[in-house]
Amino acid sequence: MKWTHGLSVVNNRTTELSHLRRPVVFLSGATAVGKTQTVFDLSDKLNIRIISADAAQVFRGMDIGTAKPDRSVLDRYPHCLVDVRDPWQSYSAAEFCHDAYREIERAHADGVIPVLTGGTMFYFSALLNGLSDLPSADKETRNRIIRKAEKSGWEALHGELVSIDSELGAKLHSHDKQRIQRALEIHYMTGRKPSSVMKECEPVPCPWPVLHLTLFHTDRRLLHSRIAQRFDEMLDRGLVEEVKRLRCHPKISRESTAMKTVGYRQTWNWLEGDINNIEMRETTIAATRQLAKRQLTWLRHTAGVVWIPAGRLDTSSIVCDYIKIFTSCK
């Protein structure tokens, strides 16, 4: 296949036009559905670059509870965007998109297929639909607006917005506190009409053709069984010891974003004496089931997803065939 060359500006970044038509593959699915083994099988069959789309596997030292492949496996099947932050650091969806774009472009430049895999649906959404470049929330500005609302009422703030930006003000109800607050915040921070700023900062969708494959179990009971089995395996492998080690770090607390990950939060609560070991296991499994339910709900409402039954002997072959057909057409 021959790709043409040229330059184009995408989301304020210069990108080769040749890259814009090169395909990207998403391999998603509920937690514990079998994505990891499938992507390993793909790596054995195709020339791919694995890019993690998992908000917990970005953290170093969080290995067992995130179901992160061990070091020997990662040496054989390298994953981009794994172990890129310490657990006390933040990692936003915007940072993920920036890093994922970079890895996708590197894969294309190397002539391999980028395959993004993981269970963080917001990451997939951010890549598919883009993220707004609106100014980040400012605590001081927001508190200023809230104080004004407490003194004058939200209707008065809505009136202020109408005087500043009649176009946006007319669209918002005077009781729509959240949007009024955000609009005024943008105005206070930029000195401009919020509607003008919003139009300039509209999200830019993914510039590459995307094949979105999703693994699923036709019988939800099987997924629930896999969730329970996987957590028991995590406990056997030393999840409690891993959380103990993290808990001793001076920069990590129960309120750290990383420690709110399912499994870590419940284990920490058990170590604090808030729950017993049976409750720790039961609440983790229940929370993981709820996570899987949210993941599947998002996927069902996402256009263009190709659903592939998981757990079959030919699952990896089916996925591989889809990718071969898709990439040969691009």
ABEGO torsion letter per residue (X at the ends): XBBBBEBBBBGGBBBBAAAAABBBBBBBEBBGAGAAAAAAAAAAABBBBBBBBBAAAABBGBAAAAGBBBAAAAAABBBBGBGABBAABBBBAAAAAAAAAAAAAAAAAAGBBBBBBEABAAAAAAAAAEBBABBBBBAAAAAAAAAAAAAAEAAAAAAAAAAABAAAAAABBAABAAAAAAAAAAAAAAGBBAAAAAAAABBBBBABBBBBBBBBBABAAAAAAAAAAAAAAAAAAGAAAAAAAAAABAABBAABAAAABBGAAAAAAAAAGABBAAAAAAAAAAAAAAAAAAAAAAAAABBGBBBBBBGBAAAAAAAAAAAAAAAAAX
